[in-house]
């Protein structure tokens, strides 16, 4: 195997195993930032030795052991520096013996909480509300996704230095706040879970419709979010909203191939060739939605992510846009608005109202949102308004609305779509 092939193999292995390696180290040192640094040291060692010695038979175990040794050495040195070698020497000797034998169950029993999984602790820590959303996303992709700083920077179209600074600050903030490496219990867990789900869905949405730049989508980010969601669902199989988020992402991801035409231009939902939708992802999404609905049955209602998944399922089940159960979608948006009062939810509901009951009724709803501060610079409000005006035959007004949407969006693909719609509204 050439050095280049070995490096590619290391990168692929790291991408798959980074979270587990960092999570195991964090369980020992109780610091996510330090754990990530120790794991990176082990990765550097692999890059130095594997091209010379060959890829180990069990590369994941090699990385795990190398990182664990570094973590234990750090603890020993920290103890010596603090003058507590005698106090914890026996504990470290026990840990070294356990690591050498690869028998961590005894340590696990003393360090575990009631869920007992390093990955779950890691994602709850990386998504802690003490961090701003952009820092949570960057740190989560770094420690859970195994992405490099450069990869994250390219995904978000930010300078590498900016992303690096976010990650460093996030680590420092977690350390300064003494955020414990654990999964919170009871009500606090539910409160923190909302932050975890929000971060995963933010990552997915940035891939589904990029907020800026030349690319309409960044499928790699969708893939990472899906992977994180599936990991979380495996670790928390009894939570309806976790299942709901996975269902929502699976169904939405099923459309990715159909969202771009042969010319590379964006294709909106109503115009997509549904034969290009990924039936496997749809089936997985519908199965996850069924789990979410079953888990939510005792509560009497679905949560926000499960409701959005139910809306997505209405589209997925319709072979043609004309076959969509728009009245049901309106009802689901009504339920969603009760749980998450939001002008964006009301805007999306208006789109469904137009399909179910006509554009005139929907236009009134959209115009009621004109005074909403949150939508003042939201390009999709103008895009929806333009579409409704076009349906009503008010082409000149529709063109103005589409042009305003084009002005407000930061995504080049969306801008091209809006300008094309403006020309079509004027008969061009």
GIVENQUI-V653343 format. One record per backbone hydrogen bond with DSSP energy under -0.5 kcal/mol. NH is the residue of the N-H (numbers start at 1). CO is the residue of the C=O. E is the energy in kcal/mol with one decimal. If there is no record, write none. Layout:
BEGIN
nh = [NH & NH]
co = [CO & CO]
e = [E & E]
END
This chain:
BEGIN
nh = [6 & 7 & 8 & 9 & 10 & 11 & 12 & 13 & 14 & 15 & 16 & 17 & 18 & 21 & 22 & 23 & 24 & 25 & 26 & 27 & 28 & 28 & 29 & 30 & 35 & 36 & 37 & 38 & 39 & 40 & 41 & 42 & 43 & 44 & 45 & 46 & 47 & 48 & 49 & 50 & 53 & 54 & 59 & 62 & 63 & 64 & 65 & 66 & 67 & 68 & 69 & 70 & 71 & 72 & 73 & 74 & 75 & 76 & 77 & 78 & 79 & 80 & 81 & 82 & 83 & 84 & 88 & 89 & 90 & 92 & 93 & 94 & 95 & 96 & 97 & 98 & 99 & 100 & 101 & 102 & 102 & 103 & 104 & 108 & 109 & 110 & 110 & 111 & 112 & 121 & 122 & 123 & 124 & 125 & 126 & 127 & 128 & 131 & 135 & 136 & 137 & 138 & 139 & 140 & 141 & 142 & 143 & 144 & 145 & 146 & 147 & 152 & 153 & 154 & 155 & 156 & 157 & 158 & 163 & 164 & 165 & 166 & 167 & 168 & 169 & 170 & 171 & 172 & 173 & 174 & 175 & 176 & 177 & 178 & 179 & 182 & 184 & 188 & 189 & 190 & 191 & 192 & 193 & 194 & 195 & 196 & 197 & 198 & 199 & 200 & 201 & 202 & 203 & 204 & 205 & 206 & 207 & 207 & 208 & 209 & 210 & 213 & 218 & 221 & 222 & 223 & 224 & 225 & 226 & 227 & 228 & 229 & 230 & 231 & 232 & 233 & 234 & 235 & 236 & 239 & 240 & 243 & 244 & 245 & 246 & 247 & 248 & 249 & 250 & 251 & 252 & 253 & 254 & 255 & 256 & 258 & 259 & 259 & 260 & 261 & 264 & 267 & 271 & 272 & 272 & 274 & 276 & 277 & 278 & 279 & 282 & 283 & 284 & 285 & 286 & 287 & 288 & 289 & 290 & 291 & 292 & 293 & 294 & 295 & 296 & 297 & 297 & 299 & 300 & 301 & 307 & 308 & 309 & 310 & 311 & 312 & 313 & 314 & 315 & 316 & 317 & 318 & 319 & 323 & 324 & 326 & 329 & 330 & 331 & 332 & 333 & 334 & 335 & 336 & 337 & 338 & 339 & 340 & 346 & 347 & 348 & 349 & 350 & 351 & 352 & 353 & 354 & 355 & 356 & 357 & 358 & 358 & 362 & 363 & 364 & 365 & 366 & 367 & 368 & 369 & 369 & 370 & 371 & 372 & 373 & 375 & 376 & 378 & 379 & 381 & 382 & 383 & 384 & 385 & 386 & 387 & 388 & 389 & 390 & 391 & 392 & 393 & 394 & 395 & 398 & 399 & 400 & 401 & 402 & 403 & 404 & 405 & 406 & 407 & 408 & 409 & 410 & 412 & 412 & 415 & 416 & 417 & 418 & 419 & 420 & 421 & 422 & 423 & 424 & 425 & 426 & 427 & 428]
co = [2 & 3 & 4 & 5 & 6 & 7 & 8 & 9 & 10 & 11 & 12 & 13 & 14 & 17 & 18 & 19 & 20 & 21 & 22 & 23 & 24 & 25 & 25 & 26 & 31 & 32 & 33 & 34 & 35 & 36 & 37 & 38 & 39 & 40 & 41 & 42 & 43 & 44 & 45 & 46 & 49 & 50 & 56 & 58 & 59 & 60 & 61 & 62 & 63 & 64 & 65 & 66 & 67 & 68 & 69 & 70 & 71 & 72 & 73 & 74 & 75 & 76 & 77 & 78 & 80 & 79 & 84 & 85 & 86 & 88 & 89 & 90 & 91 & 92 & 93 & 94 & 95 & 96 & 97 & 98 & 99 & 98 & 102 & 104 & 105 & 106 & 107 & 107 & 108 & 117 & 118 & 119 & 120 & 121 & 122 & 123 & 125 & 128 & 132 & 132 & 133 & 134 & 135 & 136 & 137 & 138 & 139 & 140 & 140 & 142 & 141 & 148 & 149 & 150 & 151 & 152 & 153 & 153 & 159 & 160 & 161 & 162 & 163 & 164 & 165 & 166 & 167 & 168 & 169 & 170 & 171 & 172 & 173 & 175 & 174 & 180 & 182 & 185 & 185 & 186 & 187 & 188 & 189 & 190 & 191 & 192 & 193 & 194 & 195 & 196 & 197 & 198 & 199 & 200 & 201 & 202 & 203 & 204 & 204 & 205 & 216 & 410 & 207 & 218 & 218 & 219 & 220 & 221 & 222 & 223 & 224 & 225 & 226 & 227 & 228 & 229 & 230 & 231 & 232 & 236 & 238 & 239 & 240 & 241 & 242 & 243 & 244 & 245 & 246 & 247 & 248 & 249 & 250 & 252 & 253 & 255 & 255 & 256 & 257 & 265 & 261 & 259 & 268 & 268 & 269 & 272 & 273 & 274 & 254 & 277 & 278 & 279 & 280 & 281 & 282 & 283 & 284 & 285 & 286 & 287 & 288 & 289 & 290 & 291 & 292 & 293 & 294 & 296 & 296 & 296 & 303 & 304 & 305 & 306 & 307 & 308 & 309 & 310 & 311 & 312 & 313 & 315 & 317 & 320 & 321 & 324 & 325 & 326 & 327 & 328 & 329 & 330 & 331 & 332 & 333 & 334 & 335 & 336 & 342 & 343 & 344 & 345 & 346 & 347 & 348 & 349 & 350 & 351 & 352 & 353 & 353 & 354 & 358 & 359 & 360 & 361 & 362 & 363 & 364 & 365 & 366 & 367 & 368 & 369 & 371 & 372 & 373 & 375 & 377 & 378 & 378 & 379 & 380 & 381 & 382 & 383 & 384 & 385 & 386 & 387 & 388 & 390 & 389 & 393 & 394 & 395 & 396 & 397 & 398 & 399 & 400 & 401 & 402 & 403 & 404 & 405 & 211 & 213 & 410 & 411 & 412 & 413 & 414 & 415 & 416 & 417 & 418 & 419 & 420 & 421 & 422 & 424 & 423]
e = [-2.6 & -2.4 & -2.2 & -2.3 & -2.5 & -2.5 & -2.3 & -2.5 & -2.8 & -2.3 & -1.5 & -2.4 & -2.5 & -2.5 & -3.0 & -2.7 & -2.3 & -2.1 & -2.9 & -1.6 & -0.9 & -0.7 & -2.6 & -2.4 & -2.6 & -2.4 & -1.9 & -2.5 & -2.4 & -2.2 & -2.0 & -1.8 & -2.1 & -2.5 & -2.1 & -2.0 & -2.4 & -1.6 & -2.5 & -2.4 & -3.4 & -2.9 & -0.6 & -1.9 & -2.4 & -2.4 & -2.9 & -2.7 & -2.4 & -2.4 & -2.6 & -1.7 & -2.3 & -2.6 & -2.4 & -2.3 & -2.1 & -2.3 & -2.6 & -2.7 & -2.2 & -2.4 & -2.6 & -1.6 & -1.2 & -2.9 & -1.9 & -1.5 & -0.5 & -2.5 & -2.6 & -2.1 & -2.2 & -3.0 & -2.3 & -2.5 & -2.8 & -2.9 & -1.9 & -0.5 & -1.0 & -2.8 & -0.6 & -3.2 & -2.4 & -1.0 & -0.7 & -1.9 & -2.7 & -2.1 & -2.6 & -2.5 & -2.1 & -2.0 & -2.8 & -1.6 & -1.6 & -2.1 & -0.7 & -2.2 & -2.4 & -2.0 & -2.7 & -2.5 & -2.4 & -1.8 & -2.9 & -2.6 & -1.1 & -0.5 & -2.0 & -2.3 & -2.5 & -2.5 & -2.0 & -2.0 & -0.6 & -2.4 & -1.8 & -2.8 & -2.2 & -2.1 & -2.4 & -2.5 & -2.7 & -2.4 & -2.3 & -2.4 & -2.8 & -2.4 & -2.3 & -3.1 & -2.4 & -1.0 & -2.3 & -1.7 & -0.6 & -1.1 & -1.1 & -1.7 & -2.2 & -2.5 & -2.8 & -1.3 & -0.7 & -1.9 & -2.8 & -2.1 & -2.3 & -2.1 & -2.4 & -2.4 & -2.3 & -2.1 & -2.9 & -2.1 & -1.3 & -0.5 & -2.3 & -2.7 & -1.5 & -1.5 & -3.2 & -1.6 & -1.1 & -2.6 & -2.1 & -2.6 & -2.6 & -2.3 & -2.6 & -2.8 & -2.7 & -2.3 & -2.6 & -2.6 & -2.0 & -1.7 & -2.2 & -1.4 & -0.6 & -1.9 & -2.4 & -2.6 & -2.2 & -2.5 & -2.5 & -2.6 & -2.8 & -2.3 & -2.4 & -2.9 & -1.2 & -1.6 & -1.5 & -1.0 & -0.9 & -1.2 & -0.7 & -2.9 & -2.3 & -2.4 & -1.4 & -0.6 & -1.3 & -1.0 & -2.2 & -1.1 & -2.4 & -0.8 & -2.0 & -2.6 & -2.5 & -2.7 & -2.9 & -2.2 & -2.3 & -2.5 & -2.3 & -1.9 & -2.4 & -2.8 & -2.1 & -2.6 & -2.0 & -0.5 & -0.7 & -0.9 & -1.2 & -0.7 & -2.5 & -2.1 & -2.2 & -2.2 & -1.9 & -2.4 & -2.3 & -1.3 & -1.2 & -2.3 & -2.3 & -1.0 & -0.6 & -1.3 & -1.3 & -1.8 & -1.7 & -2.4 & -2.0 & -2.4 & -2.5 & -2.1 & -2.0 & -2.4 & -2.7 & -1.3 & -1.3 & -3.4 & -1.9 & -2.0 & -2.5 & -2.4 & -1.8 & -1.4 & -1.6 & -2.5 & -2.1 & -1.5 & -2.4 & -3.6 & -0.7 & -1.2 & -1.3 & -2.5 & -1.5 & -1.2 & -2.3 & -2.7 & -1.4 & -0.6 & -1.3 & -1.3 & -0.5 & -1.8 & -0.6 & -1.5 & -1.6 & -1.3 & -0.8 & -1.2 & -0.8 & -2.0 & -2.7 & -2.2 & -2.6 & -2.1 & -2.3 & -2.6 & -2.3 & -2.0 & -1.5 & -1.4 & -2.7 & -1.1 & -2.2 & -2.5 & -1.7 & -2.0 & -2.6 & -2.6 & -2.0 & -2.1 & -2.4 & -1.9 & -1.8 & -1.8 & -0.5 & -3.2 & -0.5 & -2.4 & -2.1 & -1.9 & -2.6 & -2.4 & -2.1 & -2.6 & -2.1 & -2.1 & -2.4 & -2.3 & -1.3 & -1.5 & -3.5]
END
